[in-house]
Amino acid sequence: MLSNIKIIKSNEKYITSYWQLFDRVARERKYFSNDSAASLEDTTHFVKQAINQGFPQLFVINTDTDTCIGWCDTIGKDQKTGYLGIGLDAEYRELGLGHELLTQTLTLAKEFGFERVELDVLANNHRAIHLYETFGFTSFNYVKDGYTWHNPTETGDI
């Protein structure tokens, strides 16, 4: 791993940079069915709730800039099932961080008590599918045409 990168449990200090990162990744329109992050208020609530409930949620921090450049979490879908989310800033992909994040998050998910972890993946996200398969995920909810949120005034839709 790079010397200026550390993986930590989520921390309120990094909520804003996590939110900005999520928005950047969503705006790539390659990895999520939405094309922008939720509001900062909703994101703050999400992270604080994950922290308070002890859900497995990790941030990747660039120590030079003290910002979040990746995340992986498993949030409770029910008492025995976690729902996985993961993302990395574009310049930090293909460095093994996704594999390390997933390794640590799945370990934490098991320690948390989840017996199963589920995820959705866009059907054309071959990089993620390959990563999940290396961990033994056997089937996915392939999302072919996810709904994209947009501002109706920008597109002319009503």
C-alpha positions as CSV (number, residue, x, y, z in Angstrom):
1,M,0.0,0.0,0.0
2,L,1.2,3.5,-0.6
3,S,2.9,5.2,2.3
4,N,0.5,8.2,2.3
5,I,-2.6,6.0,2.4
6,K,-4.3,4.6,5.5
7,I,-7.5,2.7,6.0
8,I,-9.5,3.7,9.1
9,K,-12.9,3.1,10.6
10,S,-15.3,5.8,9.4
11,N,-14.9,9.1,11.3
12,E,-17.1,12.2,11.4
13,K,-14.1,14.3,10.5
14,Y,-14.1,12.9,7.0
15,I,-17.8,13.2,6.2
16,T,-17.5,16.2,3.9
17,S,-14.6,14.7,1.9
18,Y,-16.4,11.3,1.7
19,W,-19.5,13.1,0.4
20,Q,-17.4,14.9,-2.2
21,L,-15.8,11.7,-3.2
22,F,-19.1,9.8,-3.5
23,D,-20.4,12.6,-5.7
24,R,-17.3,12.5,-8.0
25,V,-17.6,8.7,-8.4
26,A,-21.3,9.0,-9.1
27,R,-20.8,11.7,-11.7
28,E,-18.6,9.3,-13.7
29,R,-21.9,7.5,-14.4
30,K,-20.1,4.1,-14.6
31,Y,-20.5,2.6,-11.2
32,F,-23.7,3.6,-9.6
33,S,-27.3,3.9,-10.8
34,N,-27.5,7.5,-9.4
35,D,-25.4,10.3,-10.9
36,S,-24.8,12.4,-7.8
37,A,-24.4,12.0,-4.1
38,A,-27.3,12.4,-1.7
39,S,-27.3,15.8,0.1
40,L,-24.6,16.5,2.6
41,E,-27.2,16.4,5.4
42,D,-28.4,12.9,4.4
43,T,-24.8,11.7,4.0
44,T,-23.9,13.0,7.4
45,H,-26.9,11.2,8.9
46,F,-25.9,8.0,7.1
47,V,-22.3,8.1,8.3
48,K,-23.2,9.0,11.9
49,Q,-25.8,6.2,12.0
50,A,-23.3,3.7,10.7
51,I,-20.8,4.9,13.4
52,N,-23.4,4.8,16.2
53,Q,-24.6,1.3,15.2
54,G,-21.1,0.0,14.8
55,F,-21.6,-1.1,11.2
56,P,-18.4,-2.1,9.3
57,Q,-17.6,1.1,7.5
58,L,-14.0,2.0,6.4
59,F,-12.6,5.1,4.8
60,V,-9.4,5.3,2.8
61,I,-7.5,8.5,3.8
62,N,-4.8,10.3,1.8
63,T,-2.6,11.5,4.7
64,D,-1.0,14.2,2.6
65,T,-4.3,15.9,1.9
66,D,-6.1,14.5,5.0
67,T,-9.1,13.6,2.8
68,C,-11.2,10.5,2.1
69,I,-10.3,8.9,-1.2
70,G,-12.2,5.6,-0.8
71,W,-14.7,3.8,1.3
72,C,-16.2,0.4,1.8
73,D,-19.1,-0.4,4.1
74,T,-21.6,-3.1,4.9
75,I,-24.8,-1.6,6.3
76,G,-27.5,-3.8,7.9
77,K,-30.2,-4.9,5.5
78,D,-31.6,-7.1,8.3
79,Q,-30.0,-8.6,11.4
80,K,-28.1,-11.3,9.5
81,T,-27.5,-9.6,6.2
82,G,-25.3,-6.7,5.3
83,Y,-25.4,-4.6,2.1
84,L,-22.1,-3.8,0.6
85,G,-21.0,-0.4,-0.9
86,I,-17.5,0.5,-2.1
87,G,-15.8,3.2,-4.1
88,L,-12.4,4.7,-4.9
89,D,-11.3,8.0,-6.3
90,A,-10.2,7.4,-10.0
91,E,-6.5,8.0,-9.4
92,Y,-6.4,5.3,-6.7
93,R,-7.9,2.5,-8.7
94,E,-5.8,-0.5,-9.8
95,L,-3.5,-0.2,-6.8
96,G,-5.0,-3.1,-4.8
97,L,-6.9,-0.8,-2.5
98,G,-10.3,-2.3,-3.5
99,H,-9.1,-5.8,-2.6
100,E,-7.7,-4.6,0.7
101,L,-10.9,-2.6,1.5
102,L,-13.1,-5.6,0.7
103,T,-10.9,-7.9,2.7
104,Q,-11.0,-5.7,5.8
105,T,-14.7,-4.9,5.4
106,L,-15.8,-8.5,5.0
107,T,-13.8,-9.4,8.1
108,L,-15.5,-6.7,10.1
109,A,-18.9,-7.8,8.7
110,K,-18.3,-11.3,10.0
111,E,-17.2,-10.0,13.4
112,F,-20.3,-7.7,13.4
113,G,-22.4,-10.8,13.1
114,F,-23.5,-10.7,9.5
115,E,-23.9,-14.2,8.1
116,R,-24.4,-12.9,4.5
117,V,-23.3,-9.9,2.5
118,E,-25.3,-8.8,-0.6
119,L,-24.6,-6.1,-3.2
120,D,-25.9,-4.7,-6.5
121,V,-23.6,-4.1,-9.4
122,L,-24.1,-2.5,-12.8
123,A,-23.9,-5.2,-15.4
124,N,-21.2,-3.4,-17.3
125,N,-18.9,-2.9,-14.2
126,H,-16.6,-5.7,-15.1
127,R,-13.8,-4.5,-12.8
128,A,-16.1,-4.7,-9.7
129,I,-17.6,-8.0,-10.9
130,H,-14.1,-9.5,-11.2
131,L,-13.2,-8.3,-7.7
132,Y,-16.4,-9.7,-6.1
133,E,-15.8,-13.0,-7.8
134,T,-12.3,-13.3,-6.4
135,F,-13.9,-13.1,-3.0
136,G,-16.3,-15.9,-3.8
137,F,-19.4,-13.9,-4.4
138,T,-21.4,-16.2,-6.7
139,S,-24.2,-14.2,-8.0
140,F,-25.2,-10.5,-8.0
141,N,-28.2,-8.4,-8.5
142,Y,-27.1,-7.1,-11.9
143,V,-28.6,-3.6,-12.5
144,K,-29.0,-3.1,-16.2
145,D,-31.0,0.2,-16.3
146,G,-30.8,1.8,-12.9
147,Y,-32.8,4.9,-12.3
148,T,-30.8,8.1,-12.5
149,W,-31.8,11.0,-10.4
150,H,-31.6,14.3,-12.2
151,N,-32.8,17.8,-11.9
152,P,-35.9,18.2,-14.2
153,T,-35.1,21.8,-14.9
154,E,-31.8,20.8,-16.3
155,T,-33.2,18.2,-18.8
156,G,-36.5,19.8,-19.5
157,D,-38.4,16.7,-18.1
158,I,-41.5,17.3,-16.1
